[in-house]
């Protein structure tokens, strides 16, 4: 098992890419903010986050709950239930010693499979073996009420005094035994309390439900069309969870008087609009949750509206920093910040230039949007509308070098001319191919710097 020390907390850095020049009367500034966490386990003197550690020599204290769909449909075909058992066992094997964990069986209600009694087990050779023995008794039967699974996971995770709380959720069907409002209320109650990765196995689940769960709980979503792929996917998810070094990181954005933040979106590795998740953090500052971090890099698109100014004036339009919570309601600044500037000029070439990073991610956000719109129009029977949107998606994917998305699009449309976005909808599309495109539509490629 991996061994971590307090120096394994990542060191954060912030870089800002923008064209700061505006024409006289110009008011909108766009910037790409790249946040990078590096040096987990190697960076001596890295900023440590208090209260996030177990004993010295261990990693950040962590708890994980795995939620396995055990509804009746998991037996059709039986490979789904077998795949789920094998995948959960593989995830349990990937747990770091000392991590708290539990396994939940989800139907129209939530049941504790291991360890039971409203508690969490602590990972070691004995508890891993016990958990895998309990998994062999898992069977399928009943309905699907995902909100009950998440609420039980929340209760279990909150019972441990740990820094990082994470869930892994697997479903093969639609959330038919509770209302959409109940699930929404559950997600609102759980948001900020733990992160959660969500997976759909097979093709009978609802993409928007699964991606909505991951979005609300700052996790990842994906399709595993073939149950044989579950074990490898669960292992990767757990390895990523075990690599997290600091939890509850927030982007703090300060803007001066007269300046307003129009939007803040994560644009890499996936598109996620964070604008409405702002939590006020003092005069003219707001915090935007980003979840847990290991060694990784993410990009954010920030747009601010500044006051009218004259040629020759300049101002600080926004300041971006990173904070984590501390005991007692205070926060700790992680020591990295980026500055977004505005400078007014009469140089037309300077003020009309589009920063390459801003242009790239504006295109990637549009790509995600038109794929969703195109697939929705296709389902609604609007062939012309779907063709236009998916043709634009093919054009954007090709121009930006997003080869993975281009391959997924080619399974839904016949590409006549990628450069112009000329396509024809395929007459027959495998359901798994359409669902894969929809589920992965928000995945982006990094800009070539």
N, C-alpha and C positions, 0 to 999 in steps of 0.2 A: 504493500500500500504506500501511496505517496506520503512523504513527510514534509511538513511545512514549518516555517518559523515566523516570528513576527516580521522579519524582513521580507517575507513573501508577499506582503501587501504591495500591489502595483504602485508605481510612481506615475502620476498623471501629467500630461502635457496638453496644451491647447494651442492650435494654430488657426489663424483666420485668413481666408481667401476671399478677396472682394475687389471690386472697383469702387474706390471711395469717392471718385469724382462725380459731381452732379452739375448740370447746367443751372443757371440762375432760375429760381423758381422750382427746381427739382426737389422732390420730397421723399422719394422711396429709395432706401438702401437695402441691397441684398448681400448676404455673406454666407459662405460655407464655413462652419466651425468644425474642425477635426479634433476629436478628443481621443487621445491614445494612452493606454495603460500598459506599462512595460515593467520588466524587472522582477516579476513575481518569483521569490525564492533566491534572487541574485542581487537585488538592488540594496546595498547597504545604505542605511540612512533614509530609506523610503519613508514617506509620511505614513504613520500608523493611525488607524482609527480606533480610539479607545473602546473598550467593552465589546470588542468583536472577536475575542480570542479565548480559547480554552487554555490549558496549561502550556507553558513554553515548550517549543519543539513540535507542537501540533499545528494543524491548519486552523483557519477560522472555524469557530464552533458552528455547526450546521445541522439541519434536520431536513429530511426528505420524506414525503409521503407519495407512494405510487398508487394511483387509482386505476383499477382494471375493470373494464366493462365486462360484466358477467350476465348480461341480459340473454334471453332465449336465443336471439339471433346469432349470438357468438358460436352456436353449434352448427351454423349453416354457412359454409361447410365446417366440419369439425377442426380443420386446420387452423381456423381463427383462434379457437380457445387454446389449442396446443401452442400456437405461435405466441399468444399472450402470456401463457405460463412460462415458456422458455425465455421470452424477452424480459419478463419481470425477474426471473432467476438470474439472467445475465446482468441486469441492472443492480441487483443485490450484491452480486460478486464484485461489482465495480465500486461499491461504497468504500470510503476510507475508514480505517479503524477509528472508532470514537464518534462517528457520525450517528446521530439519532435517526431512526427510520421506522416506518410502518407501511403495511400493505392493506389497501381498502378494496373490497369488492363492491362494484356499483351496479345496482339494478334500479327498480323504482324506489329503492331505499339504499342506504349505505351501510355496509357491514364491515367490521374489523376482522381481517384474516390473520394478521400477525402484527404485534404480539397480543393484542386484545386488552380489554380492561381500561380503555380510554388512555392508554399510555404509549410511549415510544420505546423501542428497543435501542440498545447501543451496539453498533456494528463491531463484531469480532468474529472469529472463526465459528464459535458456537452459535451465535444468533443468526449468522448467515445460513448455516446448515438447518437450523430450526425453521427459518423463513421459507427456505426452499422445500422443506418437507410439507409445510402448510400449503404451499402453492400447488403441490400435487393433488390436493383435495379439492381444488377449485372446480366448480361446475357451472353450467349455464342454465339460466331460468329466470323469468321475470321481465320487467319493463325497463325503462330508461328515464331517470330523473337526475340529471347531472348536477343540478344545484345542491342536492343532498350530499353528493360525493364531496363537492368542494367545501361545504360547511363542516363536514366531519374532518376533512383534511385540515381546515383552519383550526378547529378545536385541538386536534392532535399536535399540530405544529406550534400552536401558542402555549402548549404545556411545557415546552422546553425553553430554557433560558439560553438561546443561541442567537448568533448574529445573522446567519443566512438560513432562510426558510424557503423551501422549494417543493413544488409538486410536479409530478408527471402524470398526465391523464390520457388514457386510451379509450376510444369509443368506436363502435362499428355502426351506430345507428343514430336516428334523430331523437331529439329530446322530447319524447311524446307523452311523458307522464308528469309533466309540470308545465306551467304556462311560460311563454317567453318573458313575461313580466317577473315571474319568480326567479328565473335564471339571471335576468338583468339585476334584480335586487341583490342576489347572492354575489354577483361579480362586483357590484358597488361596495358591498360589505367586506369583501376579501381584498380589494385593490389596496396595495400598499402594505398588506400584511404578509403576503408571500408571493413569489413569482411562480409561474406554472407553464410548462411546455405541454402542448396538446397535439395528439396524433389521431388521425382517422384511419382505420384499417378497412380494406375492402372499398366498396363504392356506394354503400347505402346510407352514409351519414351526410350531414348538411355542412357544406364548406363554410358558409357564413357563421354558423354556430361555433365550429371549431376554431376558426380564425378569430372570431370575436372573443372567445375565452382567452386565447393566447395574447391578444392585443390588450385586453383589460388588465391582465395579470403580468404584462411585460415579459412574456415568454415567446417561444417559437411555435409555429404550427407547420404541419406537413402531412402529406398523404403517404401511407404505406399500403399500396394497392395489393401487394402479395404478402400474406402473413409470414412467409418465409423470411422476409426482410426485417421483421420486427426486432429480433434479438440484436442485430448489428446496430439498428437505429437507437434502441434503448441504451445500448452500451455507450454510443457516442453522446447521447443526451446526458447520461450520468457522469461520463468523463468531463463534459463541459461544466456540469453543476459542481463537481468536485474541484474544478480549477478556479472557481470564483474566489477572489481574495478579499473583496469588500462589498458590503450590501448597502442598499438604500441610497445610492449615489444620486444626487439631484444636480441638474444644471441650474445655476442661479443667474438670472439675467437682470441686470440693472439698466435702466434707461433714465436720462435726465428729464427735467421738466420740459413739457411740450412735445416730448417724443413718445410714441406709442408702438408697442410690439404688434405687428400685423399677424404674424404667424411664426411658429417654431415647429419644424418637422424633422424627425430623424429620416435621413435619406440613404444611409448605408449602415449595416448590410441589408436592411429592408426599409421600406417607406412606412412611417408611422407618424401620424399627426399628433403632436403633444400640446397643441395650442390650448385646448380646453381643459388640460390637466393642471394648469397653473395653480399653485398655492401661494398666496401672498406672503411675502417674507420681509416686511418692513417697507419704509418709504421708497416707492418706485422700483421695487425689486420683487421678483417672483421666482419660485422654484418649480422645476419641471422634472418629474421622476424619471429615472432611467434604469432602475433596478440594480442588479448585481453585476460586478465586473471582475474578470480575470485579466490575463494578458490579451488585449484586443484593441481595436480601433473602430470608432464609429464616426459618421459624418452627420451634421445637422445643418439644415437650411433655416436661416434667421432672416426675417424681413421686418424692418422698422420704418416708421413714417416720422420724418423729422420736420421741424418748423421751417418756414420759408426763410431764406437767407440770401445775401448778396454775394457776388463774385469776390473771391479773396477771403471769405469767412471759412472757418472750419470748426468742427466740434466732435466730441466723443459721442457717438450715437448709441452705443451700448457697451456694456462690460459683461463678459461671460466668465463665470468661475464655477468651481465644483465644491459641493458641500455634502457632508454625511451627518446623520443625527448622533447626538451624544445623550447620555443619561441625564434626565431632568429637563428635557425639552430643548436644550441648546444644540447648536450645530458646530461642526469643525470644518474649516475651510481646508481643502486639500492642496492648497498652495500653487495652483495653476490658474492662469486667467488669459483671456483673449480680449482684445479691444477692437471694436467696430467703429470706423471713422467716417465722417462726411466732410468733403472739401468741395466748395463751389468754385467753378472755373468757367471761363469763356472759351476754353480750348475744346472745340467740338469733337475732335478725335478722342480726347481723353474721356469726355463725359458720355459718349455713346458706345464706348467699348464694353463688351460683355465679358465678364470674367469667365475663363474656361470651366472652372469648377461649378460656378453658378449655372452656366448654360447646360453642362452635363447633367446635373441633378434635377434641374427643371425638366429636362427631357425624360429622365428616369421616373419622376413622379407622374408625368403625363402618360408614360408607358403603362404604369400600374393602373392608372385611372381608365384608360381606353380599353384595356383588356377586360376589366370588370364590366364596363359599359357594353362592350361588344358581346360578351358571353350572356349578359342579362337580356340584351336585345335578341340574341339567337334563341334563347329559351322562350321568349315572348313571341317568336315567329316573325320578327321584323328582319327579313333577310338583307334588305338593302342597308338598313342602319347597322346591322352587325358586320356586314362586309366592309363598310366604310371605317368603322372603329377598329376592327381587327387588321385592316389594311394599314391604317395609321400606326398600329402597334408593330407590325412587321417592319415598317419604315424606320420607326424609332429604335427598335431592337438592333437592326442592321447598322444604323448610323452610329450608335453608341458602343457597338462591340459587345452587346449582351447576347452572347452566343447561346447560353442555356435557354433563355426565354425564346430566342428565335427558333430553336429546335422544338420547343413545346408548341409554339404557334403553328409550326409546319405540320403538326399532327391534327390540327383543327381546320386549317385553310391550305389550299393549293396556292403557292406563291408564284405569281406570273412575273412580277418585277418588284424586287425588294426595295430598290432605290425610290420608286414612285409610290410604293404601298399598294400596288395592284394585286389583288388576290381574289380567289373564288372560295366560298365556303365548301368544305367537303360534304358530300351527301350523307356519308356515314362516319360518325366519330365514336371511337370507343369511350365509354363513360369514364373510365379511369384516366384517359388522356385529357378530357375536358376538365375533370376535377383537379388533375395535377396542375394544369395551366392556371386555373382559378386560385388554387391554394398557394402557388408559388409566384403569383403575379406581382407581389410586392418586393420580391428579391431583386436587388440592384447590383450593378458592377461598379467597382471603384473607378474614379476618374484617373486617367494616366497623367501623373504630375511631371 
